[in-house]
Amino acid sequence: MKEIVFVLCEGPHDIAFLYRILKTVGFESYKNKIGEYPEPIADFIKQSLNDFAIEDTKLDDLGKRPLPSEALIFKDVLYLFYITHGDPKKERRRFIVENILKFKPEIIETGDNFSALEVGDEINYSIVYFFDANNKGVDSRIQTINSEIAEFTSFKFTKNLLNENGSIAYVKGIRFGAFIFSNNGENGKLEDILLPLMEKHNAKIFEHAEVFLQLKDDSRLKKLEVKRDGQGKVFEKRSNKKMRFDLQKSKVCIAGQL
């Protein structure tokens, strides 16, 4: 194994999209057991489980474990795909980056120097961000990633590390990169790219999915809890939290079940 790439995505749609695209160009599923992964990755994944206090965890939170969702291999390079959510959930990305930094001896060279990764026979490590531009724009998202990298690596650089979409750079022997999904090169998200491709030969299914979503009962989307009052009487209660509903993401989910 000559390199391991940690692919940090916001959600499952991003991973599903990348996974399927990469499979079409020769990437293969990496089906080894965790104990058969190359070191120190095997220990890193096992430690991720050990550090996760399962006895204090609700069933709803099991999906938040810092574990890869998919693994692919191509030309002796292993790709591990993680769901790390968006800006507010950066602690999971911090956990990954800070641990990867421990895998390699510190290298001072930073920027566009490709020789920074040529360190004997050691495994090389890369970290790639895949985010949506949303309404913030591509440039703003790149700056957010730059700030994260600086914070997580405790490295002070005088110029932007990543200066454009798709660029790469090196910090302390680790290669960092980022790609921001957008509709027009500025704003938007992955679904702006996905939906036209998916609807092309499945128009009727997506029409029905949109009709279903338009007729939805908002109250039924909210979390239902079964509780017991002071007298022991059981009653149902819907969450009063404001729902976050994305039509495009929901269309992909509904159509995928038809």
Buried (B, 14 or more C-beta within 10 A) or exposed (E): EEBBBBBBBBBBBBBBBBBEEBEEEEBEEBEEEBEEBEEBBBBBBEEBEEEBEEEEEEEEEEEBEBBBBBBBBBEEBBBBBBBBBEEEEBEBBBBBBEBBBEBBEEBEBBEEEEEBBEEEEEBBBBBBBBBBBBEBBBBBBBBBBBEBBBEBBEBEBEEBBBEEBEBBBBBBBBBBBBBBBBBEEBBBBBBBBBBEEBBEEEEEBBEEBBEBBEEEEEEEBBEEEEEEEEEEEEEEEEEEEEEEEEEBBBBBBBBEEE
